[in-house]
Amino acid sequence: MDLNPMKRLLTFLLFANVFNGAFAQNYDESKVPAYTLPDVLKTEAGKVVADKKTWEQVRRPELLKLFEDNIYGQMPTAFDSIRYKTVQVDKPAMDGKAVLKQVEISVFRNKKSVQISLVLFVPTQARKPAPVFLLINNRGKDNTDPTRAKKSEFWPAEMLIENGYAAAAFHVSDLAPDNKDTYTSALLEKLYPEQLTMDNGMKAIGAWAWGASRVMDYFETDKDINAKKVIVVGHSRGGKTSLWAAAQDKRFAACVSNCSGNTGAALARRQYGERISRINATFPYWFNNNYKKYNDRENDLPVDQHMLIALVAPRPVYVTNASKDLWADPKGTFLALKATEPVYTLYKIKSGLPQNPPGIDMPVIGSHFGYHNREGEHNMTNYDWANFIRFAKGF
């Protein structure tokens, strides 16, 4: 029997309060629980890692597998062939300062294929192959408009060109639409359907990172691009992806992770801002099935996000936050970056990071570590990109 309007309202409010209570997020530093981070330099057998050889041959592979099995899923590497088709060749752009290339990257496996559409601007004044920023675009495709009818701060291609960098971007929907009902429709169903049956199988973020590596395959064939200087960039969920892509694929020269928050560059064990239970409830298709076991159980995870950043070592890494984006835990992001210092020390690299998080709009930019907390909202802006460029010019 139907409830009367008042009872329906009361019932709705009751369930809403229960739901909101279950996913209540903490923004009070005094309520951050005591926690101990897992030791990035202690193997599963309890051995302390004291040199880069042990890191590279023992601990790094261990950590990579722990992240694969518990969070991001496997990263399949087998495919039958890959082909590149230049849809548009050397079209003058940006008042002659750049040339536009639009490239279709097709990857084949078991008689099926996926296509990645790459937008690429190369500076015309380059006297040698250009370094390149590769954006994993998780926003509307108009943010990386090849016609430049729309210019977005999210991808200021003109700024990159003026500073001598090529500007490249692909859209995540080519690999996995960012939707819980359709994310399987591209890469996963066509090339790797077996991943969908595994609890540690690849999901959307893994698919996007896989796509970044296929773009890297293309860069190695383009004489206008310096494939040794490819900087992979992502914002928010794209920033989670850029870290995972750089962790998996050592060919990326550096990584930029902008406002990536939970399961990106922020420490999970702080339980500040977005938590694992919330991200798994809202975006269950980003991470593998095993990750759901750690809902409200951050301390039981065998890893934390400082270990993901450490997998980029010894390459440069830049992570950011925005002052009004507490959801992404600015302090926890800085602390995660700081906690990777012991790994870089194995390579005799000093971080240059202060003991405490720097103030708003006070970027810390060293040879291998970069961090800033920009005034404003969850976004990627000209301010962010200007600092990424400053950072890149240092290596």
C-alpha positions in Angstrom: 0.0 0.0 0.0 1.4 3.5 -0.9 2.5 5.7 1.9 0.9 9.1 2.2 3.0 12.1 1.1 4.2 13.0 4.5 5.3 9.4 5.3 7.0 9.2 1.9 8.9 12.4 2.7 9.9 11.2 6.1 11.0 7.8 4.7 13.1 9.6 2.0 14.8 11.8 4.6 15.6 8.9 6.8 17.3 7.0 4.0 19.0 10.1 2.8 20.5 10.7 6.3 21.6 7.1 6.5 23.2 7.3 3.1 24.9 10.6 3.8 26.1 9.4 7.2 27.7 6.3 5.6 29.6 8.5 3.2 30.4 11.5 5.5 33.8 12.8 4.7 36.2 14.4 7.2 37.6 17.9 6.7 38.9 18.4 10.2 42.7 17.8 10.6 42.1 17.1 14.3 40.0 14.1 13.3 42.6 12.5 11.1 43.3 9.2 12.7 46.7 8.0 13.8 48.2 5.9 11.0 51.4 4.2 10.0 52.3 4.2 6.3 53.6 0.9 4.9 57.3 1.1 4.4 58.1 1.8 0.8 61.6 0.4 1.3 60.8 -2.9 3.1 60.1 -5.9 1.0 57.2 -8.3 1.7 59.8 -10.7 3.2 60.8 -7.9 5.6 64.1 -7.0 4.0 65.2 -3.4 4.1 66.0 -2.0 0.6 69.3 -0.2 0.7 70.2 0.2 -2.9 68.6 0.9 -6.2 69.3 -2.6 -7.6 67.2 -4.2 -4.9 64.6 -1.5 -5.4 64.4 -2.1 -9.2 64.7 -5.9 -9.1 62.7 -6.8 -6.0 60.7 -4.1 -4.3 59.5 -2.1 -7.3 58.0 -5.3 -9.0 56.4 -6.3 -5.7 54.7 -2.9 -5.4 53.6 -2.9 -9.0 51.9 -6.2 -8.5 50.3 -5.1 -5.2 48.7 -2.1 -7.0 47.6 -4.3 -9.9 46.0 -6.9 -7.7 44.4 -4.6 -5.1 43.6 -1.4 -6.9 44.1 -0.7 -10.6 44.0 -4.1 -12.1 46.3 -5.9 -14.5 47.9 -4.2 -17.4 47.8 -6.5 -20.4 50.5 -5.9 -23.0 49.8 -8.5 -25.6 48.2 -7.4 -28.9 48.6 -8.5 -32.5 49.5 -5.3 -34.2 49.4 -1.5 -34.0 49.0 0.9 -36.9 49.2 4.7 -37.3 47.2 6.7 -39.8 47.8 10.4 -40.1 44.4 11.8 -40.8 45.7 15.4 -41.2 49.3 16.1 -42.1 51.2 19.2 -41.1 48.4 21.7 -41.3 49.7 25.2 -40.4 48.2 26.4 -37.1 48.6 29.1 -34.5 49.6 31.8 -37.0 52.3 29.6 -38.3 53.9 28.8 -34.9 52.8 25.2 -35.1 51.7 22.4 -37.3 48.7 20.2 -36.6 48.8 16.4 -36.9 45.7 14.3 -36.2 46.7 10.7 -35.9 44.5 7.6 -35.6 46.2 4.9 -33.6 44.6 1.4 -34.2 45.4 -1.5 -32.0 44.4 -5.0 -33.1 43.9 -8.3 -31.2 41.9 -11.4 -32.1 40.6 -9.7 -35.2 39.1 -6.8 -33.3 40.5 -3.3 -32.9 40.2 0.0 -31.0 41.1 3.4 -32.3 42.7 6.3 -30.3 42.4 9.7 -31.9 45.5 11.8 -31.1 45.6 15.6 -31.5 49.2 16.8 -31.8 50.6 20.3 -32.3 54.3 20.6 -33.0 56.3 23.9 -32.8 57.5 25.0 -36.3 60.6 26.7 -34.9 62.0 23.5 -33.3 65.5 22.8 -34.5 65.4 19.2 -33.2 62.7 16.8 -32.2 60.4 18.5 -29.6 59.6 17.4 -26.1 55.9 16.9 -25.6 53.2 17.1 -22.9 50.7 14.4 -23.4 47.3 15.1 -21.8 44.9 12.3 -20.8 41.7 14.3 -21.4 38.9 13.3 -19.1 36.8 16.3 -19.9 34.9 17.3 -23.0 36.6 16.8 -26.3 36.2 20.5 -27.0 38.9 21.2 -24.4 41.4 19.8 -26.9 39.8 21.3 -30.0 42.2 20.8 -32.9 40.6 23.8 -34.8 41.4 26.1 -31.9 38.0 27.7 -32.3 37.8 27.0 -28.6 40.8 27.6 -26.4 40.6 26.1 -23.0 42.9 26.7 -20.0 42.5 22.9 -19.4 44.9 22.4 -22.4 46.6 25.7 -23.3 48.3 24.3 -26.4 49.5 27.8 -27.5 51.4 28.2 -24.2 53.1 24.9 -24.7 54.1 25.7 -28.3 55.4 29.2 -27.4 57.7 27.5 -24.8 59.1 25.0 -27.3 56.9 22.0 -26.4 54.7 19.9 -28.5 51.1 19.6 -27.2 49.3 16.3 -27.5 46.0 14.9 -26.2 43.7 11.9 -26.5 40.3 11.4 -24.9 39.5 8.7 -22.4 36.3 7.7 -24.2 38.3 6.1 -27.0 39.5 3.5 -24.4 36.6 3.4 -21.9 33.7 5.8 -21.7 33.6 7.4 -18.3 30.3 5.8 -17.4 29.5 2.8 -15.2 27.1 1.4 -17.8 29.2 1.7 -21.0 32.9 1.7 -19.8 33.4 -1.8 -21.2 32.3 -1.0 -24.7 35.7 -0.1 -26.2 39.0 -1.6 -25.1 37.7 -4.1 -22.6 35.0 -5.8 -24.6 36.9 -5.7 -27.9 40.5 -6.5 -26.9 40.6 -7.8 -23.4 37.2 -9.3 -22.4 38.9 -11.8 -20.1 39.8 -8.9 -17.8 36.2 -8.4 -17.0 35.9 -11.8 -15.3 38.9 -11.2 -13.0 38.7 -9.7 -9.5 42.1 -8.1 -10.3 41.1 -7.3 -13.9 41.7 -4.0 -15.6 38.9 -1.4 -15.4 38.5 2.1 -16.8 41.6 3.8 -15.3 43.7 0.9 -16.4 42.3 1.2 -19.9 43.1 4.9 -20.0 46.7 4.3 -18.9 47.0 1.5 -21.4 46.0 4.1 -24.1 48.6 6.5 -23.0 51.2 3.8 -23.6 49.9 3.2 -27.1 50.3 6.9 -27.8 53.9 6.5 -26.5 54.3 3.8 -29.1 53.4 6.3 -31.7 55.7 9.0 -30.5 58.6 6.6 -30.9 57.9 6.6 -34.7 57.4 10.4 -35.1 60.6 12.1 -36.1 59.2 15.5 -34.9 58.9 14.2 -31.4 61.6 13.5 -28.8 60.2 10.3 -27.4 62.7 10.5 -24.6 61.0 13.6 -23.2 57.3 12.8 -23.0 55.6 14.2 -20.0 52.3 12.5 -19.2 49.7 14.8 -17.6 46.3 14.2 -16.1 43.7 16.1 -14.0 41.5 14.5 -11.3 40.7 11.0 -12.5 43.1 11.7 -15.3 45.7 12.5 -12.7 45.2 9.1 -11.1 45.7 7.7 -14.6 48.9 9.7 -15.3 50.5 8.3 -12.2 49.4 4.7 -13.1 50.6 5.1 -16.6 54.0 6.4 -15.5 54.3 3.7 -12.9 53.7 1.0 -15.5 55.6 2.5 -18.5 59.1 3.7 -17.7 59.3 5.4 -21.2 57.4 8.4 -19.8 60.1 10.9 -18.9 58.1 12.6 -16.2 54.6 12.6 -14.7 52.2 15.4 -13.7 49.2 14.6 -11.5 46.9 17.5 -11.0 44.3 17.5 -8.2 44.2 13.7 -8.3 43.1 13.1 -4.7 42.0 9.7 -3.4 43.6 6.8 -5.2 45.7 9.4 -7.0 48.4 11.3 -5.1 46.7 11.7 -1.7 47.3 9.3 1.2 44.4 7.0 1.8 45.2 6.3 5.5 44.6 9.9 6.4 40.9 9.4 5.7 40.5 13.1 4.9 38.2 14.3 2.1 37.1 11.5 -0.3 37.6 8.0 1.1 37.9 4.6 -0.6 34.3 3.7 0.2 32.9 6.8 -1.4 35.0 6.6 -4.6 34.1 2.9 -5.0 30.4 3.7 -4.5 30.4 6.6 -6.9 32.8 5.2 -9.5 32.8 1.4 -9.1 34.2 0.9 -12.6 37.4 2.8 -12.2 39.2 0.2 -10.1 39.3 -3.5 -9.9 36.8 -5.6 -7.8 39.4 -6.3 -5.1 39.6 -2.7 -4.2 36.0 -2.8 -2.8 37.4 -5.0 0.0 39.1 -2.0 1.5 36.0 0.2 1.8 36.4 1.8 5.3 39.4 -0.4 5.8 42.3 1.9 4.6 44.7 0.6 7.1 44.4 -2.9 5.8 45.6 -2.0 2.3 49.1 -3.4 1.7 50.0 -0.1 -0.1 49.3 3.6 0.1 49.6 6.3 -2.5 53.1 7.4 -1.7 54.2 4.0 -3.0 52.5 4.7 -6.3 54.4 8.0 -6.7 57.6 6.2 -5.8 57.1 3.9 -8.7 57.8 6.9 -10.9 61.3 7.1 -9.5 63.9 8.2 -10.5 61.9 10.2 -13.0 60.6 13.7 -12.2 57.1 14.0 -10.7 54.8 17.0 -10.1 51.7 16.8 -8.0 49.2 19.6 -7.3 46.2 20.7 -5.4 43.7 23.6 -5.2 42.9 25.5 -2.0 39.2 25.0 -2.2 39.5 21.3 -3.2 39.6 19.8 0.2 38.0 16.7 -1.3 41.4 15.9 -2.8 43.3 16.4 0.5 46.0 18.9 -0.3 48.0 18.1 2.8 47.8 14.4 2.2 49.0 14.9 -1.3 52.1 16.8 -0.1 52.8 14.2 2.6 52.6 11.4 0.0 55.1 13.1 -2.2 57.3 13.8 0.8 57.2 10.1 1.7 58.8 9.1 -1.6 62.0 10.8 -0.7 63.8 7.6 0.6 63.3 6.0 -2.9 64.8 9.0 -4.7 67.6 9.0 -2.2 68.7 5.6 -3.5 69.4 7.4 -6.8 71.2 10.3 -4.9 68.3 12.7 -5.8 67.3 15.3 -3.2 63.7 16.4 -3.3 64.1 20.0 -2.3 60.7 19.8 -0.5 60.2 21.7 2.7 59.2 19.9 5.9 55.7 21.2 5.8 53.3 22.0 2.9 54.0 25.3 1.3 51.5 28.1 1.3 48.8 28.8 -1.3 50.3 29.8 -4.7 53.9 29.1 -3.4 55.1 26.4 -5.8 58.1 24.3 -4.9 59.9 23.3 -8.0 63.1 21.3 -8.0 64.9 19.1 -10.4 62.7 16.0 -9.7 59.9 17.1 -7.4 57.3 19.7 -7.9 54.3 20.7 -5.8 51.9 23.5 -5.5 48.5 24.3 -4.0 46.8 26.8 -6.2 44.2 29.3 -5.0 40.8 28.2 -6.4 38.6 25.3 -7.3 39.2 21.7 -8.6 40.5 22.5 -12.1 43.6 22.7 -14.3 44.4 26.3 -15.3 47.1 28.4 -17.0 48.7 28.9 -13.6 49.1 25.1 -13.3 50.5 24.7 -16.8 52.9 27.6 -16.4 54.4 25.8 -13.4 54.5 22.5 -15.2 56.5 24.1 -18.0 58.9 25.7 -15.5 59.4 22.3 -14.0 60.0 20.6 -17.3 62.6 23.1 -18.3 64.7 21.9 -15.3 65.3 18.4 -16.7 
